[in-house]
């Protein structure tokens, strides 16, 4: 048995060693494993030098993405708002058509072209119409990328947006023009009819041309890894709560009393926390953190149970 005071010798050799070409075949296999993510390369930097080593083969782990960690709150509410506006406009068109039949066609046909500018403002309301227009602006100002897989490698590939999709999204921007025209009626009054339609057509044309001729390009900026805060924390909880004593393993644990102040109502069910977020009216499930062992010294192990009673707000 080797004694604790015995000297330790570490032997290492370059992966591709020109003096030993017989190992090149295995070396390239190691490099291939590293390229596809089956091995890790770690560099240890010390006072006397730097040592770069390659680890053993890693076992692949596949798991589904936790939807609660994706920042899709705005997209979810925007989608529902767009659907609501669409359903109301369809209902309005149907009711208007019924009244055209009841009037036996004796109606002012040109007024029907003002359905979005007049009917949308009256039946839907300016706030939801503005949300629909802002959603269209977000679509026009976002590049489209697609994840493609080639064997064990995956990469993002920019995908062109069809012209008809761009034209439809540009048409949705004119809802915002209708809101501006409706607010400016206080000053423009009878002059509005002279420019309202032309105003919408010009905005539609400009939006479509900009999105087609100068589309937004997808870019990737690589930087140092930084730990971000959980999406369940509001701004006040992030900057006013004390976090120092409640961070373990790069995970912030929020006690349940503080969680109530943050708008999180939690109930434990078996091995999960069921959390209702009053800020977004969403329900989240988080695995309960088991009792954690904290090593405070040699042969001294303490069980810190407060982390098991808190909510682990992972990124």
C-alpha positions in Angstrom: 0.0 0.0 0.0 1.3 3.5 -0.9 1.8 5.7 2.1 0.2 9.1 2.3 3.6 10.8 2.4 4.9 9.0 -0.7 5.7 11.2 -3.7 3.3 11.3 -6.6 4.5 11.0 -10.1 2.3 12.0 -13.1 3.2 10.7 -16.5 1.7 12.2 -19.6 2.4 12.1 -23.4 1.2 14.1 -26.3 -1.9 12.8 -28.1 -0.3 13.1 -31.5 3.3 12.2 -30.8 5.6 12.3 -33.9 8.1 10.0 -32.2 5.3 7.3 -31.8 3.2 7.1 -35.0 1.8 3.7 -34.0 -0.6 5.5 -31.6 -1.9 8.0 -34.2 -4.9 5.8 -35.1 -6.1 5.7 -31.5 -5.3 9.4 -31.1 -7.6 10.4 -34.0 -10.3 8.2 -32.4 -9.9 10.2 -29.2 -10.1 13.5 -31.1 -13.2 12.4 -33.0 -14.9 11.5 -29.6 -14.0 14.9 -28.4 -15.4 16.6 -31.5 -18.8 14.9 -31.2 -18.9 15.6 -27.4 -18.2 12.1 -26.0 -15.0 13.3 -24.2 -14.0 16.5 -22.5 -10.6 18.3 -22.6 -9.6 20.2 -19.5 -6.7 22.5 -19.0 -5.1 22.7 -15.5 -3.1 25.9 -15.0 -0.7 26.0 -12.0 2.2 28.0 -10.7 4.8 25.8 -12.6 3.0 25.2 -15.9 -0.2 24.2 -17.7 -1.4 20.6 -18.2 -4.1 19.8 -20.8 -5.6 16.4 -20.5 -8.5 14.4 -22.1 -11.1 12.7 -20.0 -12.7 9.2 -20.3 -15.6 8.6 -22.6 -18.8 10.2 -21.3 -22.2 8.5 -21.1 -24.8 10.3 -23.2 -27.7 11.8 -21.4 -30.8 12.9 -23.2 -33.6 14.8 -21.5 -36.5 16.9 -22.6 -36.3 20.7 -22.3 -38.2 22.1 -19.3 -40.8 24.4 -20.8 -41.0 26.3 -17.5 -37.5 27.6 -18.1 -38.2 29.0 -21.6 -39.0 32.7 -21.7 -42.2 32.3 -23.7 -44.6 34.3 -21.6 -44.9 37.2 -24.0 -45.3 34.9 -27.0 -48.0 33.0 -25.2 -50.1 36.0 -24.4 -49.5 37.6 -27.8 -50.7 34.5 -29.5 -53.9 34.4 -27.5 -54.4 38.1 -28.2 -54.0 37.6 -31.9 -56.4 34.7 -31.9 -59.0 36.8 -30.0 -58.7 39.7 -32.4 -59.1 37.3 -35.4 -62.2 35.6 -33.9 -63.8 38.9 -33.1 -63.2 40.2 -36.6 -64.6 37.0 -38.2 -67.7 37.4 -36.0 -68.0 41.1 -36.9 -67.7 40.2 -40.6 -70.4 37.5 -40.3 -72.8 39.8 -38.4 -72.2 42.6 -41.0 -72.9 40.2 -43.8 -76.2 39.2 -42.2 -77.2 42.8 -42.0 -76.3 43.4 -45.6 -78.7 40.5 -46.5 -81.4 42.0 -44.3 -81.0 45.3 -46.0 -81.2 43.6 -49.4 -77.9 45.1 -50.4 -78.9 48.7 -49.9 -75.8 49.7 -48.0 -72.8 52.0 -48.6 -70.3 49.5 -50.0 -67.2 51.7 -49.5 -67.9 51.7 -45.7 -67.2 48.0 -45.6 -63.5 48.7 -46.4 -63.2 50.5 -43.1 -63.9 47.3 -41.1 -60.4 47.2 -39.6 -60.0 50.9 -39.0 -63.5 51.4 -37.5 -64.8 48.0 -36.6 -61.5 46.8 -35.1 -61.2 49.9 -32.8 -64.8 49.7 -31.7 -65.3 45.9 -31.2 -61.7 44.9 -30.2 -60.3 48.0 -28.6 -57.0 49.9 -29.1 -54.9 47.9 -26.6 -55.5 44.5 -28.2 -55.2 45.9 -31.7 -51.8 47.4 -30.7 -50.7 44.0 -29.3 -51.5 42.5 -32.7 -49.5 45.1 -34.5 -46.5 44.8 -32.2 -46.6 41.1 -32.7 -46.3 41.6 -36.5 -43.4 44.0 -35.9 -41.6 41.3 -33.8 -42.1 38.8 -36.6 -40.7 41.2 -39.2 -37.7 42.1 -37.0 -36.7 38.4 -36.2 -34.6 36.2 -38.3 -35.8 32.6 -39.0 -33.3 29.8 -38.2 -33.8 26.0 -38.3 -31.9 23.3 -36.4 -30.6 20.7 -38.7 -28.9 17.5 -37.8 -26.2 15.6 -39.8 -25.4 12.4 -38.0 -24.1 13.3 -34.5 -23.6 17.0 -35.4 -26.3 19.7 -35.3 -26.2 23.3 -36.5 -28.5 26.3 -37.1 -29.3 27.2 -40.7 -31.0 30.5 -41.7 -34.2 29.8 -43.5 -35.7 32.4 -45.9 -39.2 33.7 -45.0 -41.7 33.3 -47.9 -42.8 36.5 -49.6 -46.4 36.0 -48.9 -45.7 35.6 -45.2 -43.8 38.8 -45.2 -46.6 40.6 -47.0 -49.2 39.3 -44.5 -47.0 40.4 -41.5 -46.5 43.8 -43.1 -50.2 44.2 -43.5 -50.7 43.5 -39.8 -48.5 46.6 -39.1 -51.2 48.8 -40.6 -53.3 48.1 -37.4 -50.9 50.5 -35.6 -51.5 53.1 -38.3 -55.2 52.7 -37.7 -54.8 53.4 -34.0 -52.7 56.6 -34.8 -55.3 57.8 -37.2 -58.1 57.1 -34.7 -56.4 59.1 -32.0 -55.6 62.0 -34.4 -59.2 62.3 -35.4 -59.5 65.0 -32.7 -57.4 67.3 -34.8 -57.7 66.0 -38.4 -61.5 65.4 -38.4 -62.8 65.7 -42.0 -59.3 65.6 -43.5 -58.8 62.0 -42.3 -60.6 60.4 -45.2 -58.2 62.0 -47.6 -55.1 60.3 -46.3 -56.1 57.3 -44.1 -56.2 54.7 -46.9 -53.0 56.1 -48.6 -51.3 56.2 -45.2 -52.0 52.5 -44.6 -50.9 51.4 -48.1 -47.6 53.3 -47.8 -46.9 51.8 -44.4 -47.7 48.3 -45.8 -45.4 48.8 -48.8 -42.5 50.2 -46.7 -42.7 47.4 -44.2 -42.8 44.7 -46.9 -39.9 46.2 -48.8 -37.7 46.6 -45.7 -38.4 43.0 -44.6 -37.7 41.7 -48.1 -34.8 43.8 -49.3 -33.0 44.2 -46.0 -34.1 41.2 -43.8 -32.7 40.8 -40.3 -29.7 38.4 -40.3 -29.2 35.9 -37.5 -25.9 36.5 -35.6 -24.2 34.6 -32.8 -22.1 36.3 -30.2 -20.0 34.0 -28.0 -18.9 35.3 -24.6 -17.9 34.1 -21.2 -20.5 32.0 -19.4 -22.5 33.9 -16.8 -25.1 32.7 -14.4 -28.5 34.3 -14.9 -31.3 34.7 -12.5 -34.5 32.6 -12.7 -37.4 33.9 -14.7 -39.6 33.4 -11.6 -37.9 36.2 -9.7 -39.2 39.7 -10.1 -36.9 42.7 -10.3 -37.4 43.6 -6.6 -36.7 40.1 -5.4 -33.6 39.9 -7.6 -31.9 43.1 -6.3 -33.5 43.5 -2.8 -33.5 40.0 -1.4 -30.3 38.6 0.2 -29.0 35.7 -1.8 -25.6 35.0 -0.4 -26.5 32.4 2.2 -29.1 30.7 -0.1 -26.9 29.7 -3.1 -25.6 26.2 -3.3 -24.2 24.5 -6.4 -24.9 27.7 -8.4 -28.6 27.4 -7.7 -30.5 30.0 -5.7 -32.9 28.5 -3.2 -35.8 30.8 -2.2 -37.5 30.2 1.1 -41.2 29.8 0.9 -42.1 32.9 2.9 -39.9 35.1 0.6 -41.5 33.3 -2.3 -45.0 34.6 -1.2 -43.6 38.1 -1.3 -42.3 37.4 -4.8 -45.8 36.2 -5.9 -45.0 32.4 -5.8 -47.5 30.2 -3.9 -46.1 26.7 -3.4 -47.5 23.4 -2.4 -45.4 20.2 -2.0 -46.7 17.1 -3.6 -44.6 14.0 -3.2 -41.1 14.9 -4.6 -42.2 18.1 -6.5 -43.0 21.7 -5.7 -46.2 22.9 -7.4 -45.8 26.6 -7.8 -48.4 29.1 -8.9 -46.9 32.4 -10.2 -49.4 35.2 -9.7 -47.3 37.5 -11.9 -47.9 35.5 -15.0 -50.8 33.2 -13.9 -48.8 30.2 -14.7 -48.2 26.9 -12.8 -44.7 25.5 -12.6 -43.4 22.2 -11.2 -39.9 22.0 -9.7 -38.2 18.9 -8.2 -37.7 19.1 -4.5 -34.0 19.4 -3.5 -33.1 16.5 -1.3 -31.1 17.0 1.9 -27.7 18.3 1.0 -24.4 17.2 2.6 -22.2 20.2 3.4 -18.5 19.3 4.1 -17.1 21.8 6.7 -13.9 20.1 7.4 -12.1 16.7 7.4 -14.4 13.9 8.5 -17.1 16.5 9.5 -20.4 16.2 7.6 -23.4 18.4 8.3 -26.9 18.0 6.9 -28.4 21.4 5.9 -32.1 20.8 5.6 -33.2 24.3 4.9 -32.3 23.9 1.2 -34.7 20.9 1.1 -37.5 23.2 2.4 -36.8 26.0 -0.1 -37.6 26.4 -3.8 -34.6 25.7 -6.1 -34.9 28.4 -8.8 -32.7 26.9 -11.5 -32.0 28.9 -14.6 
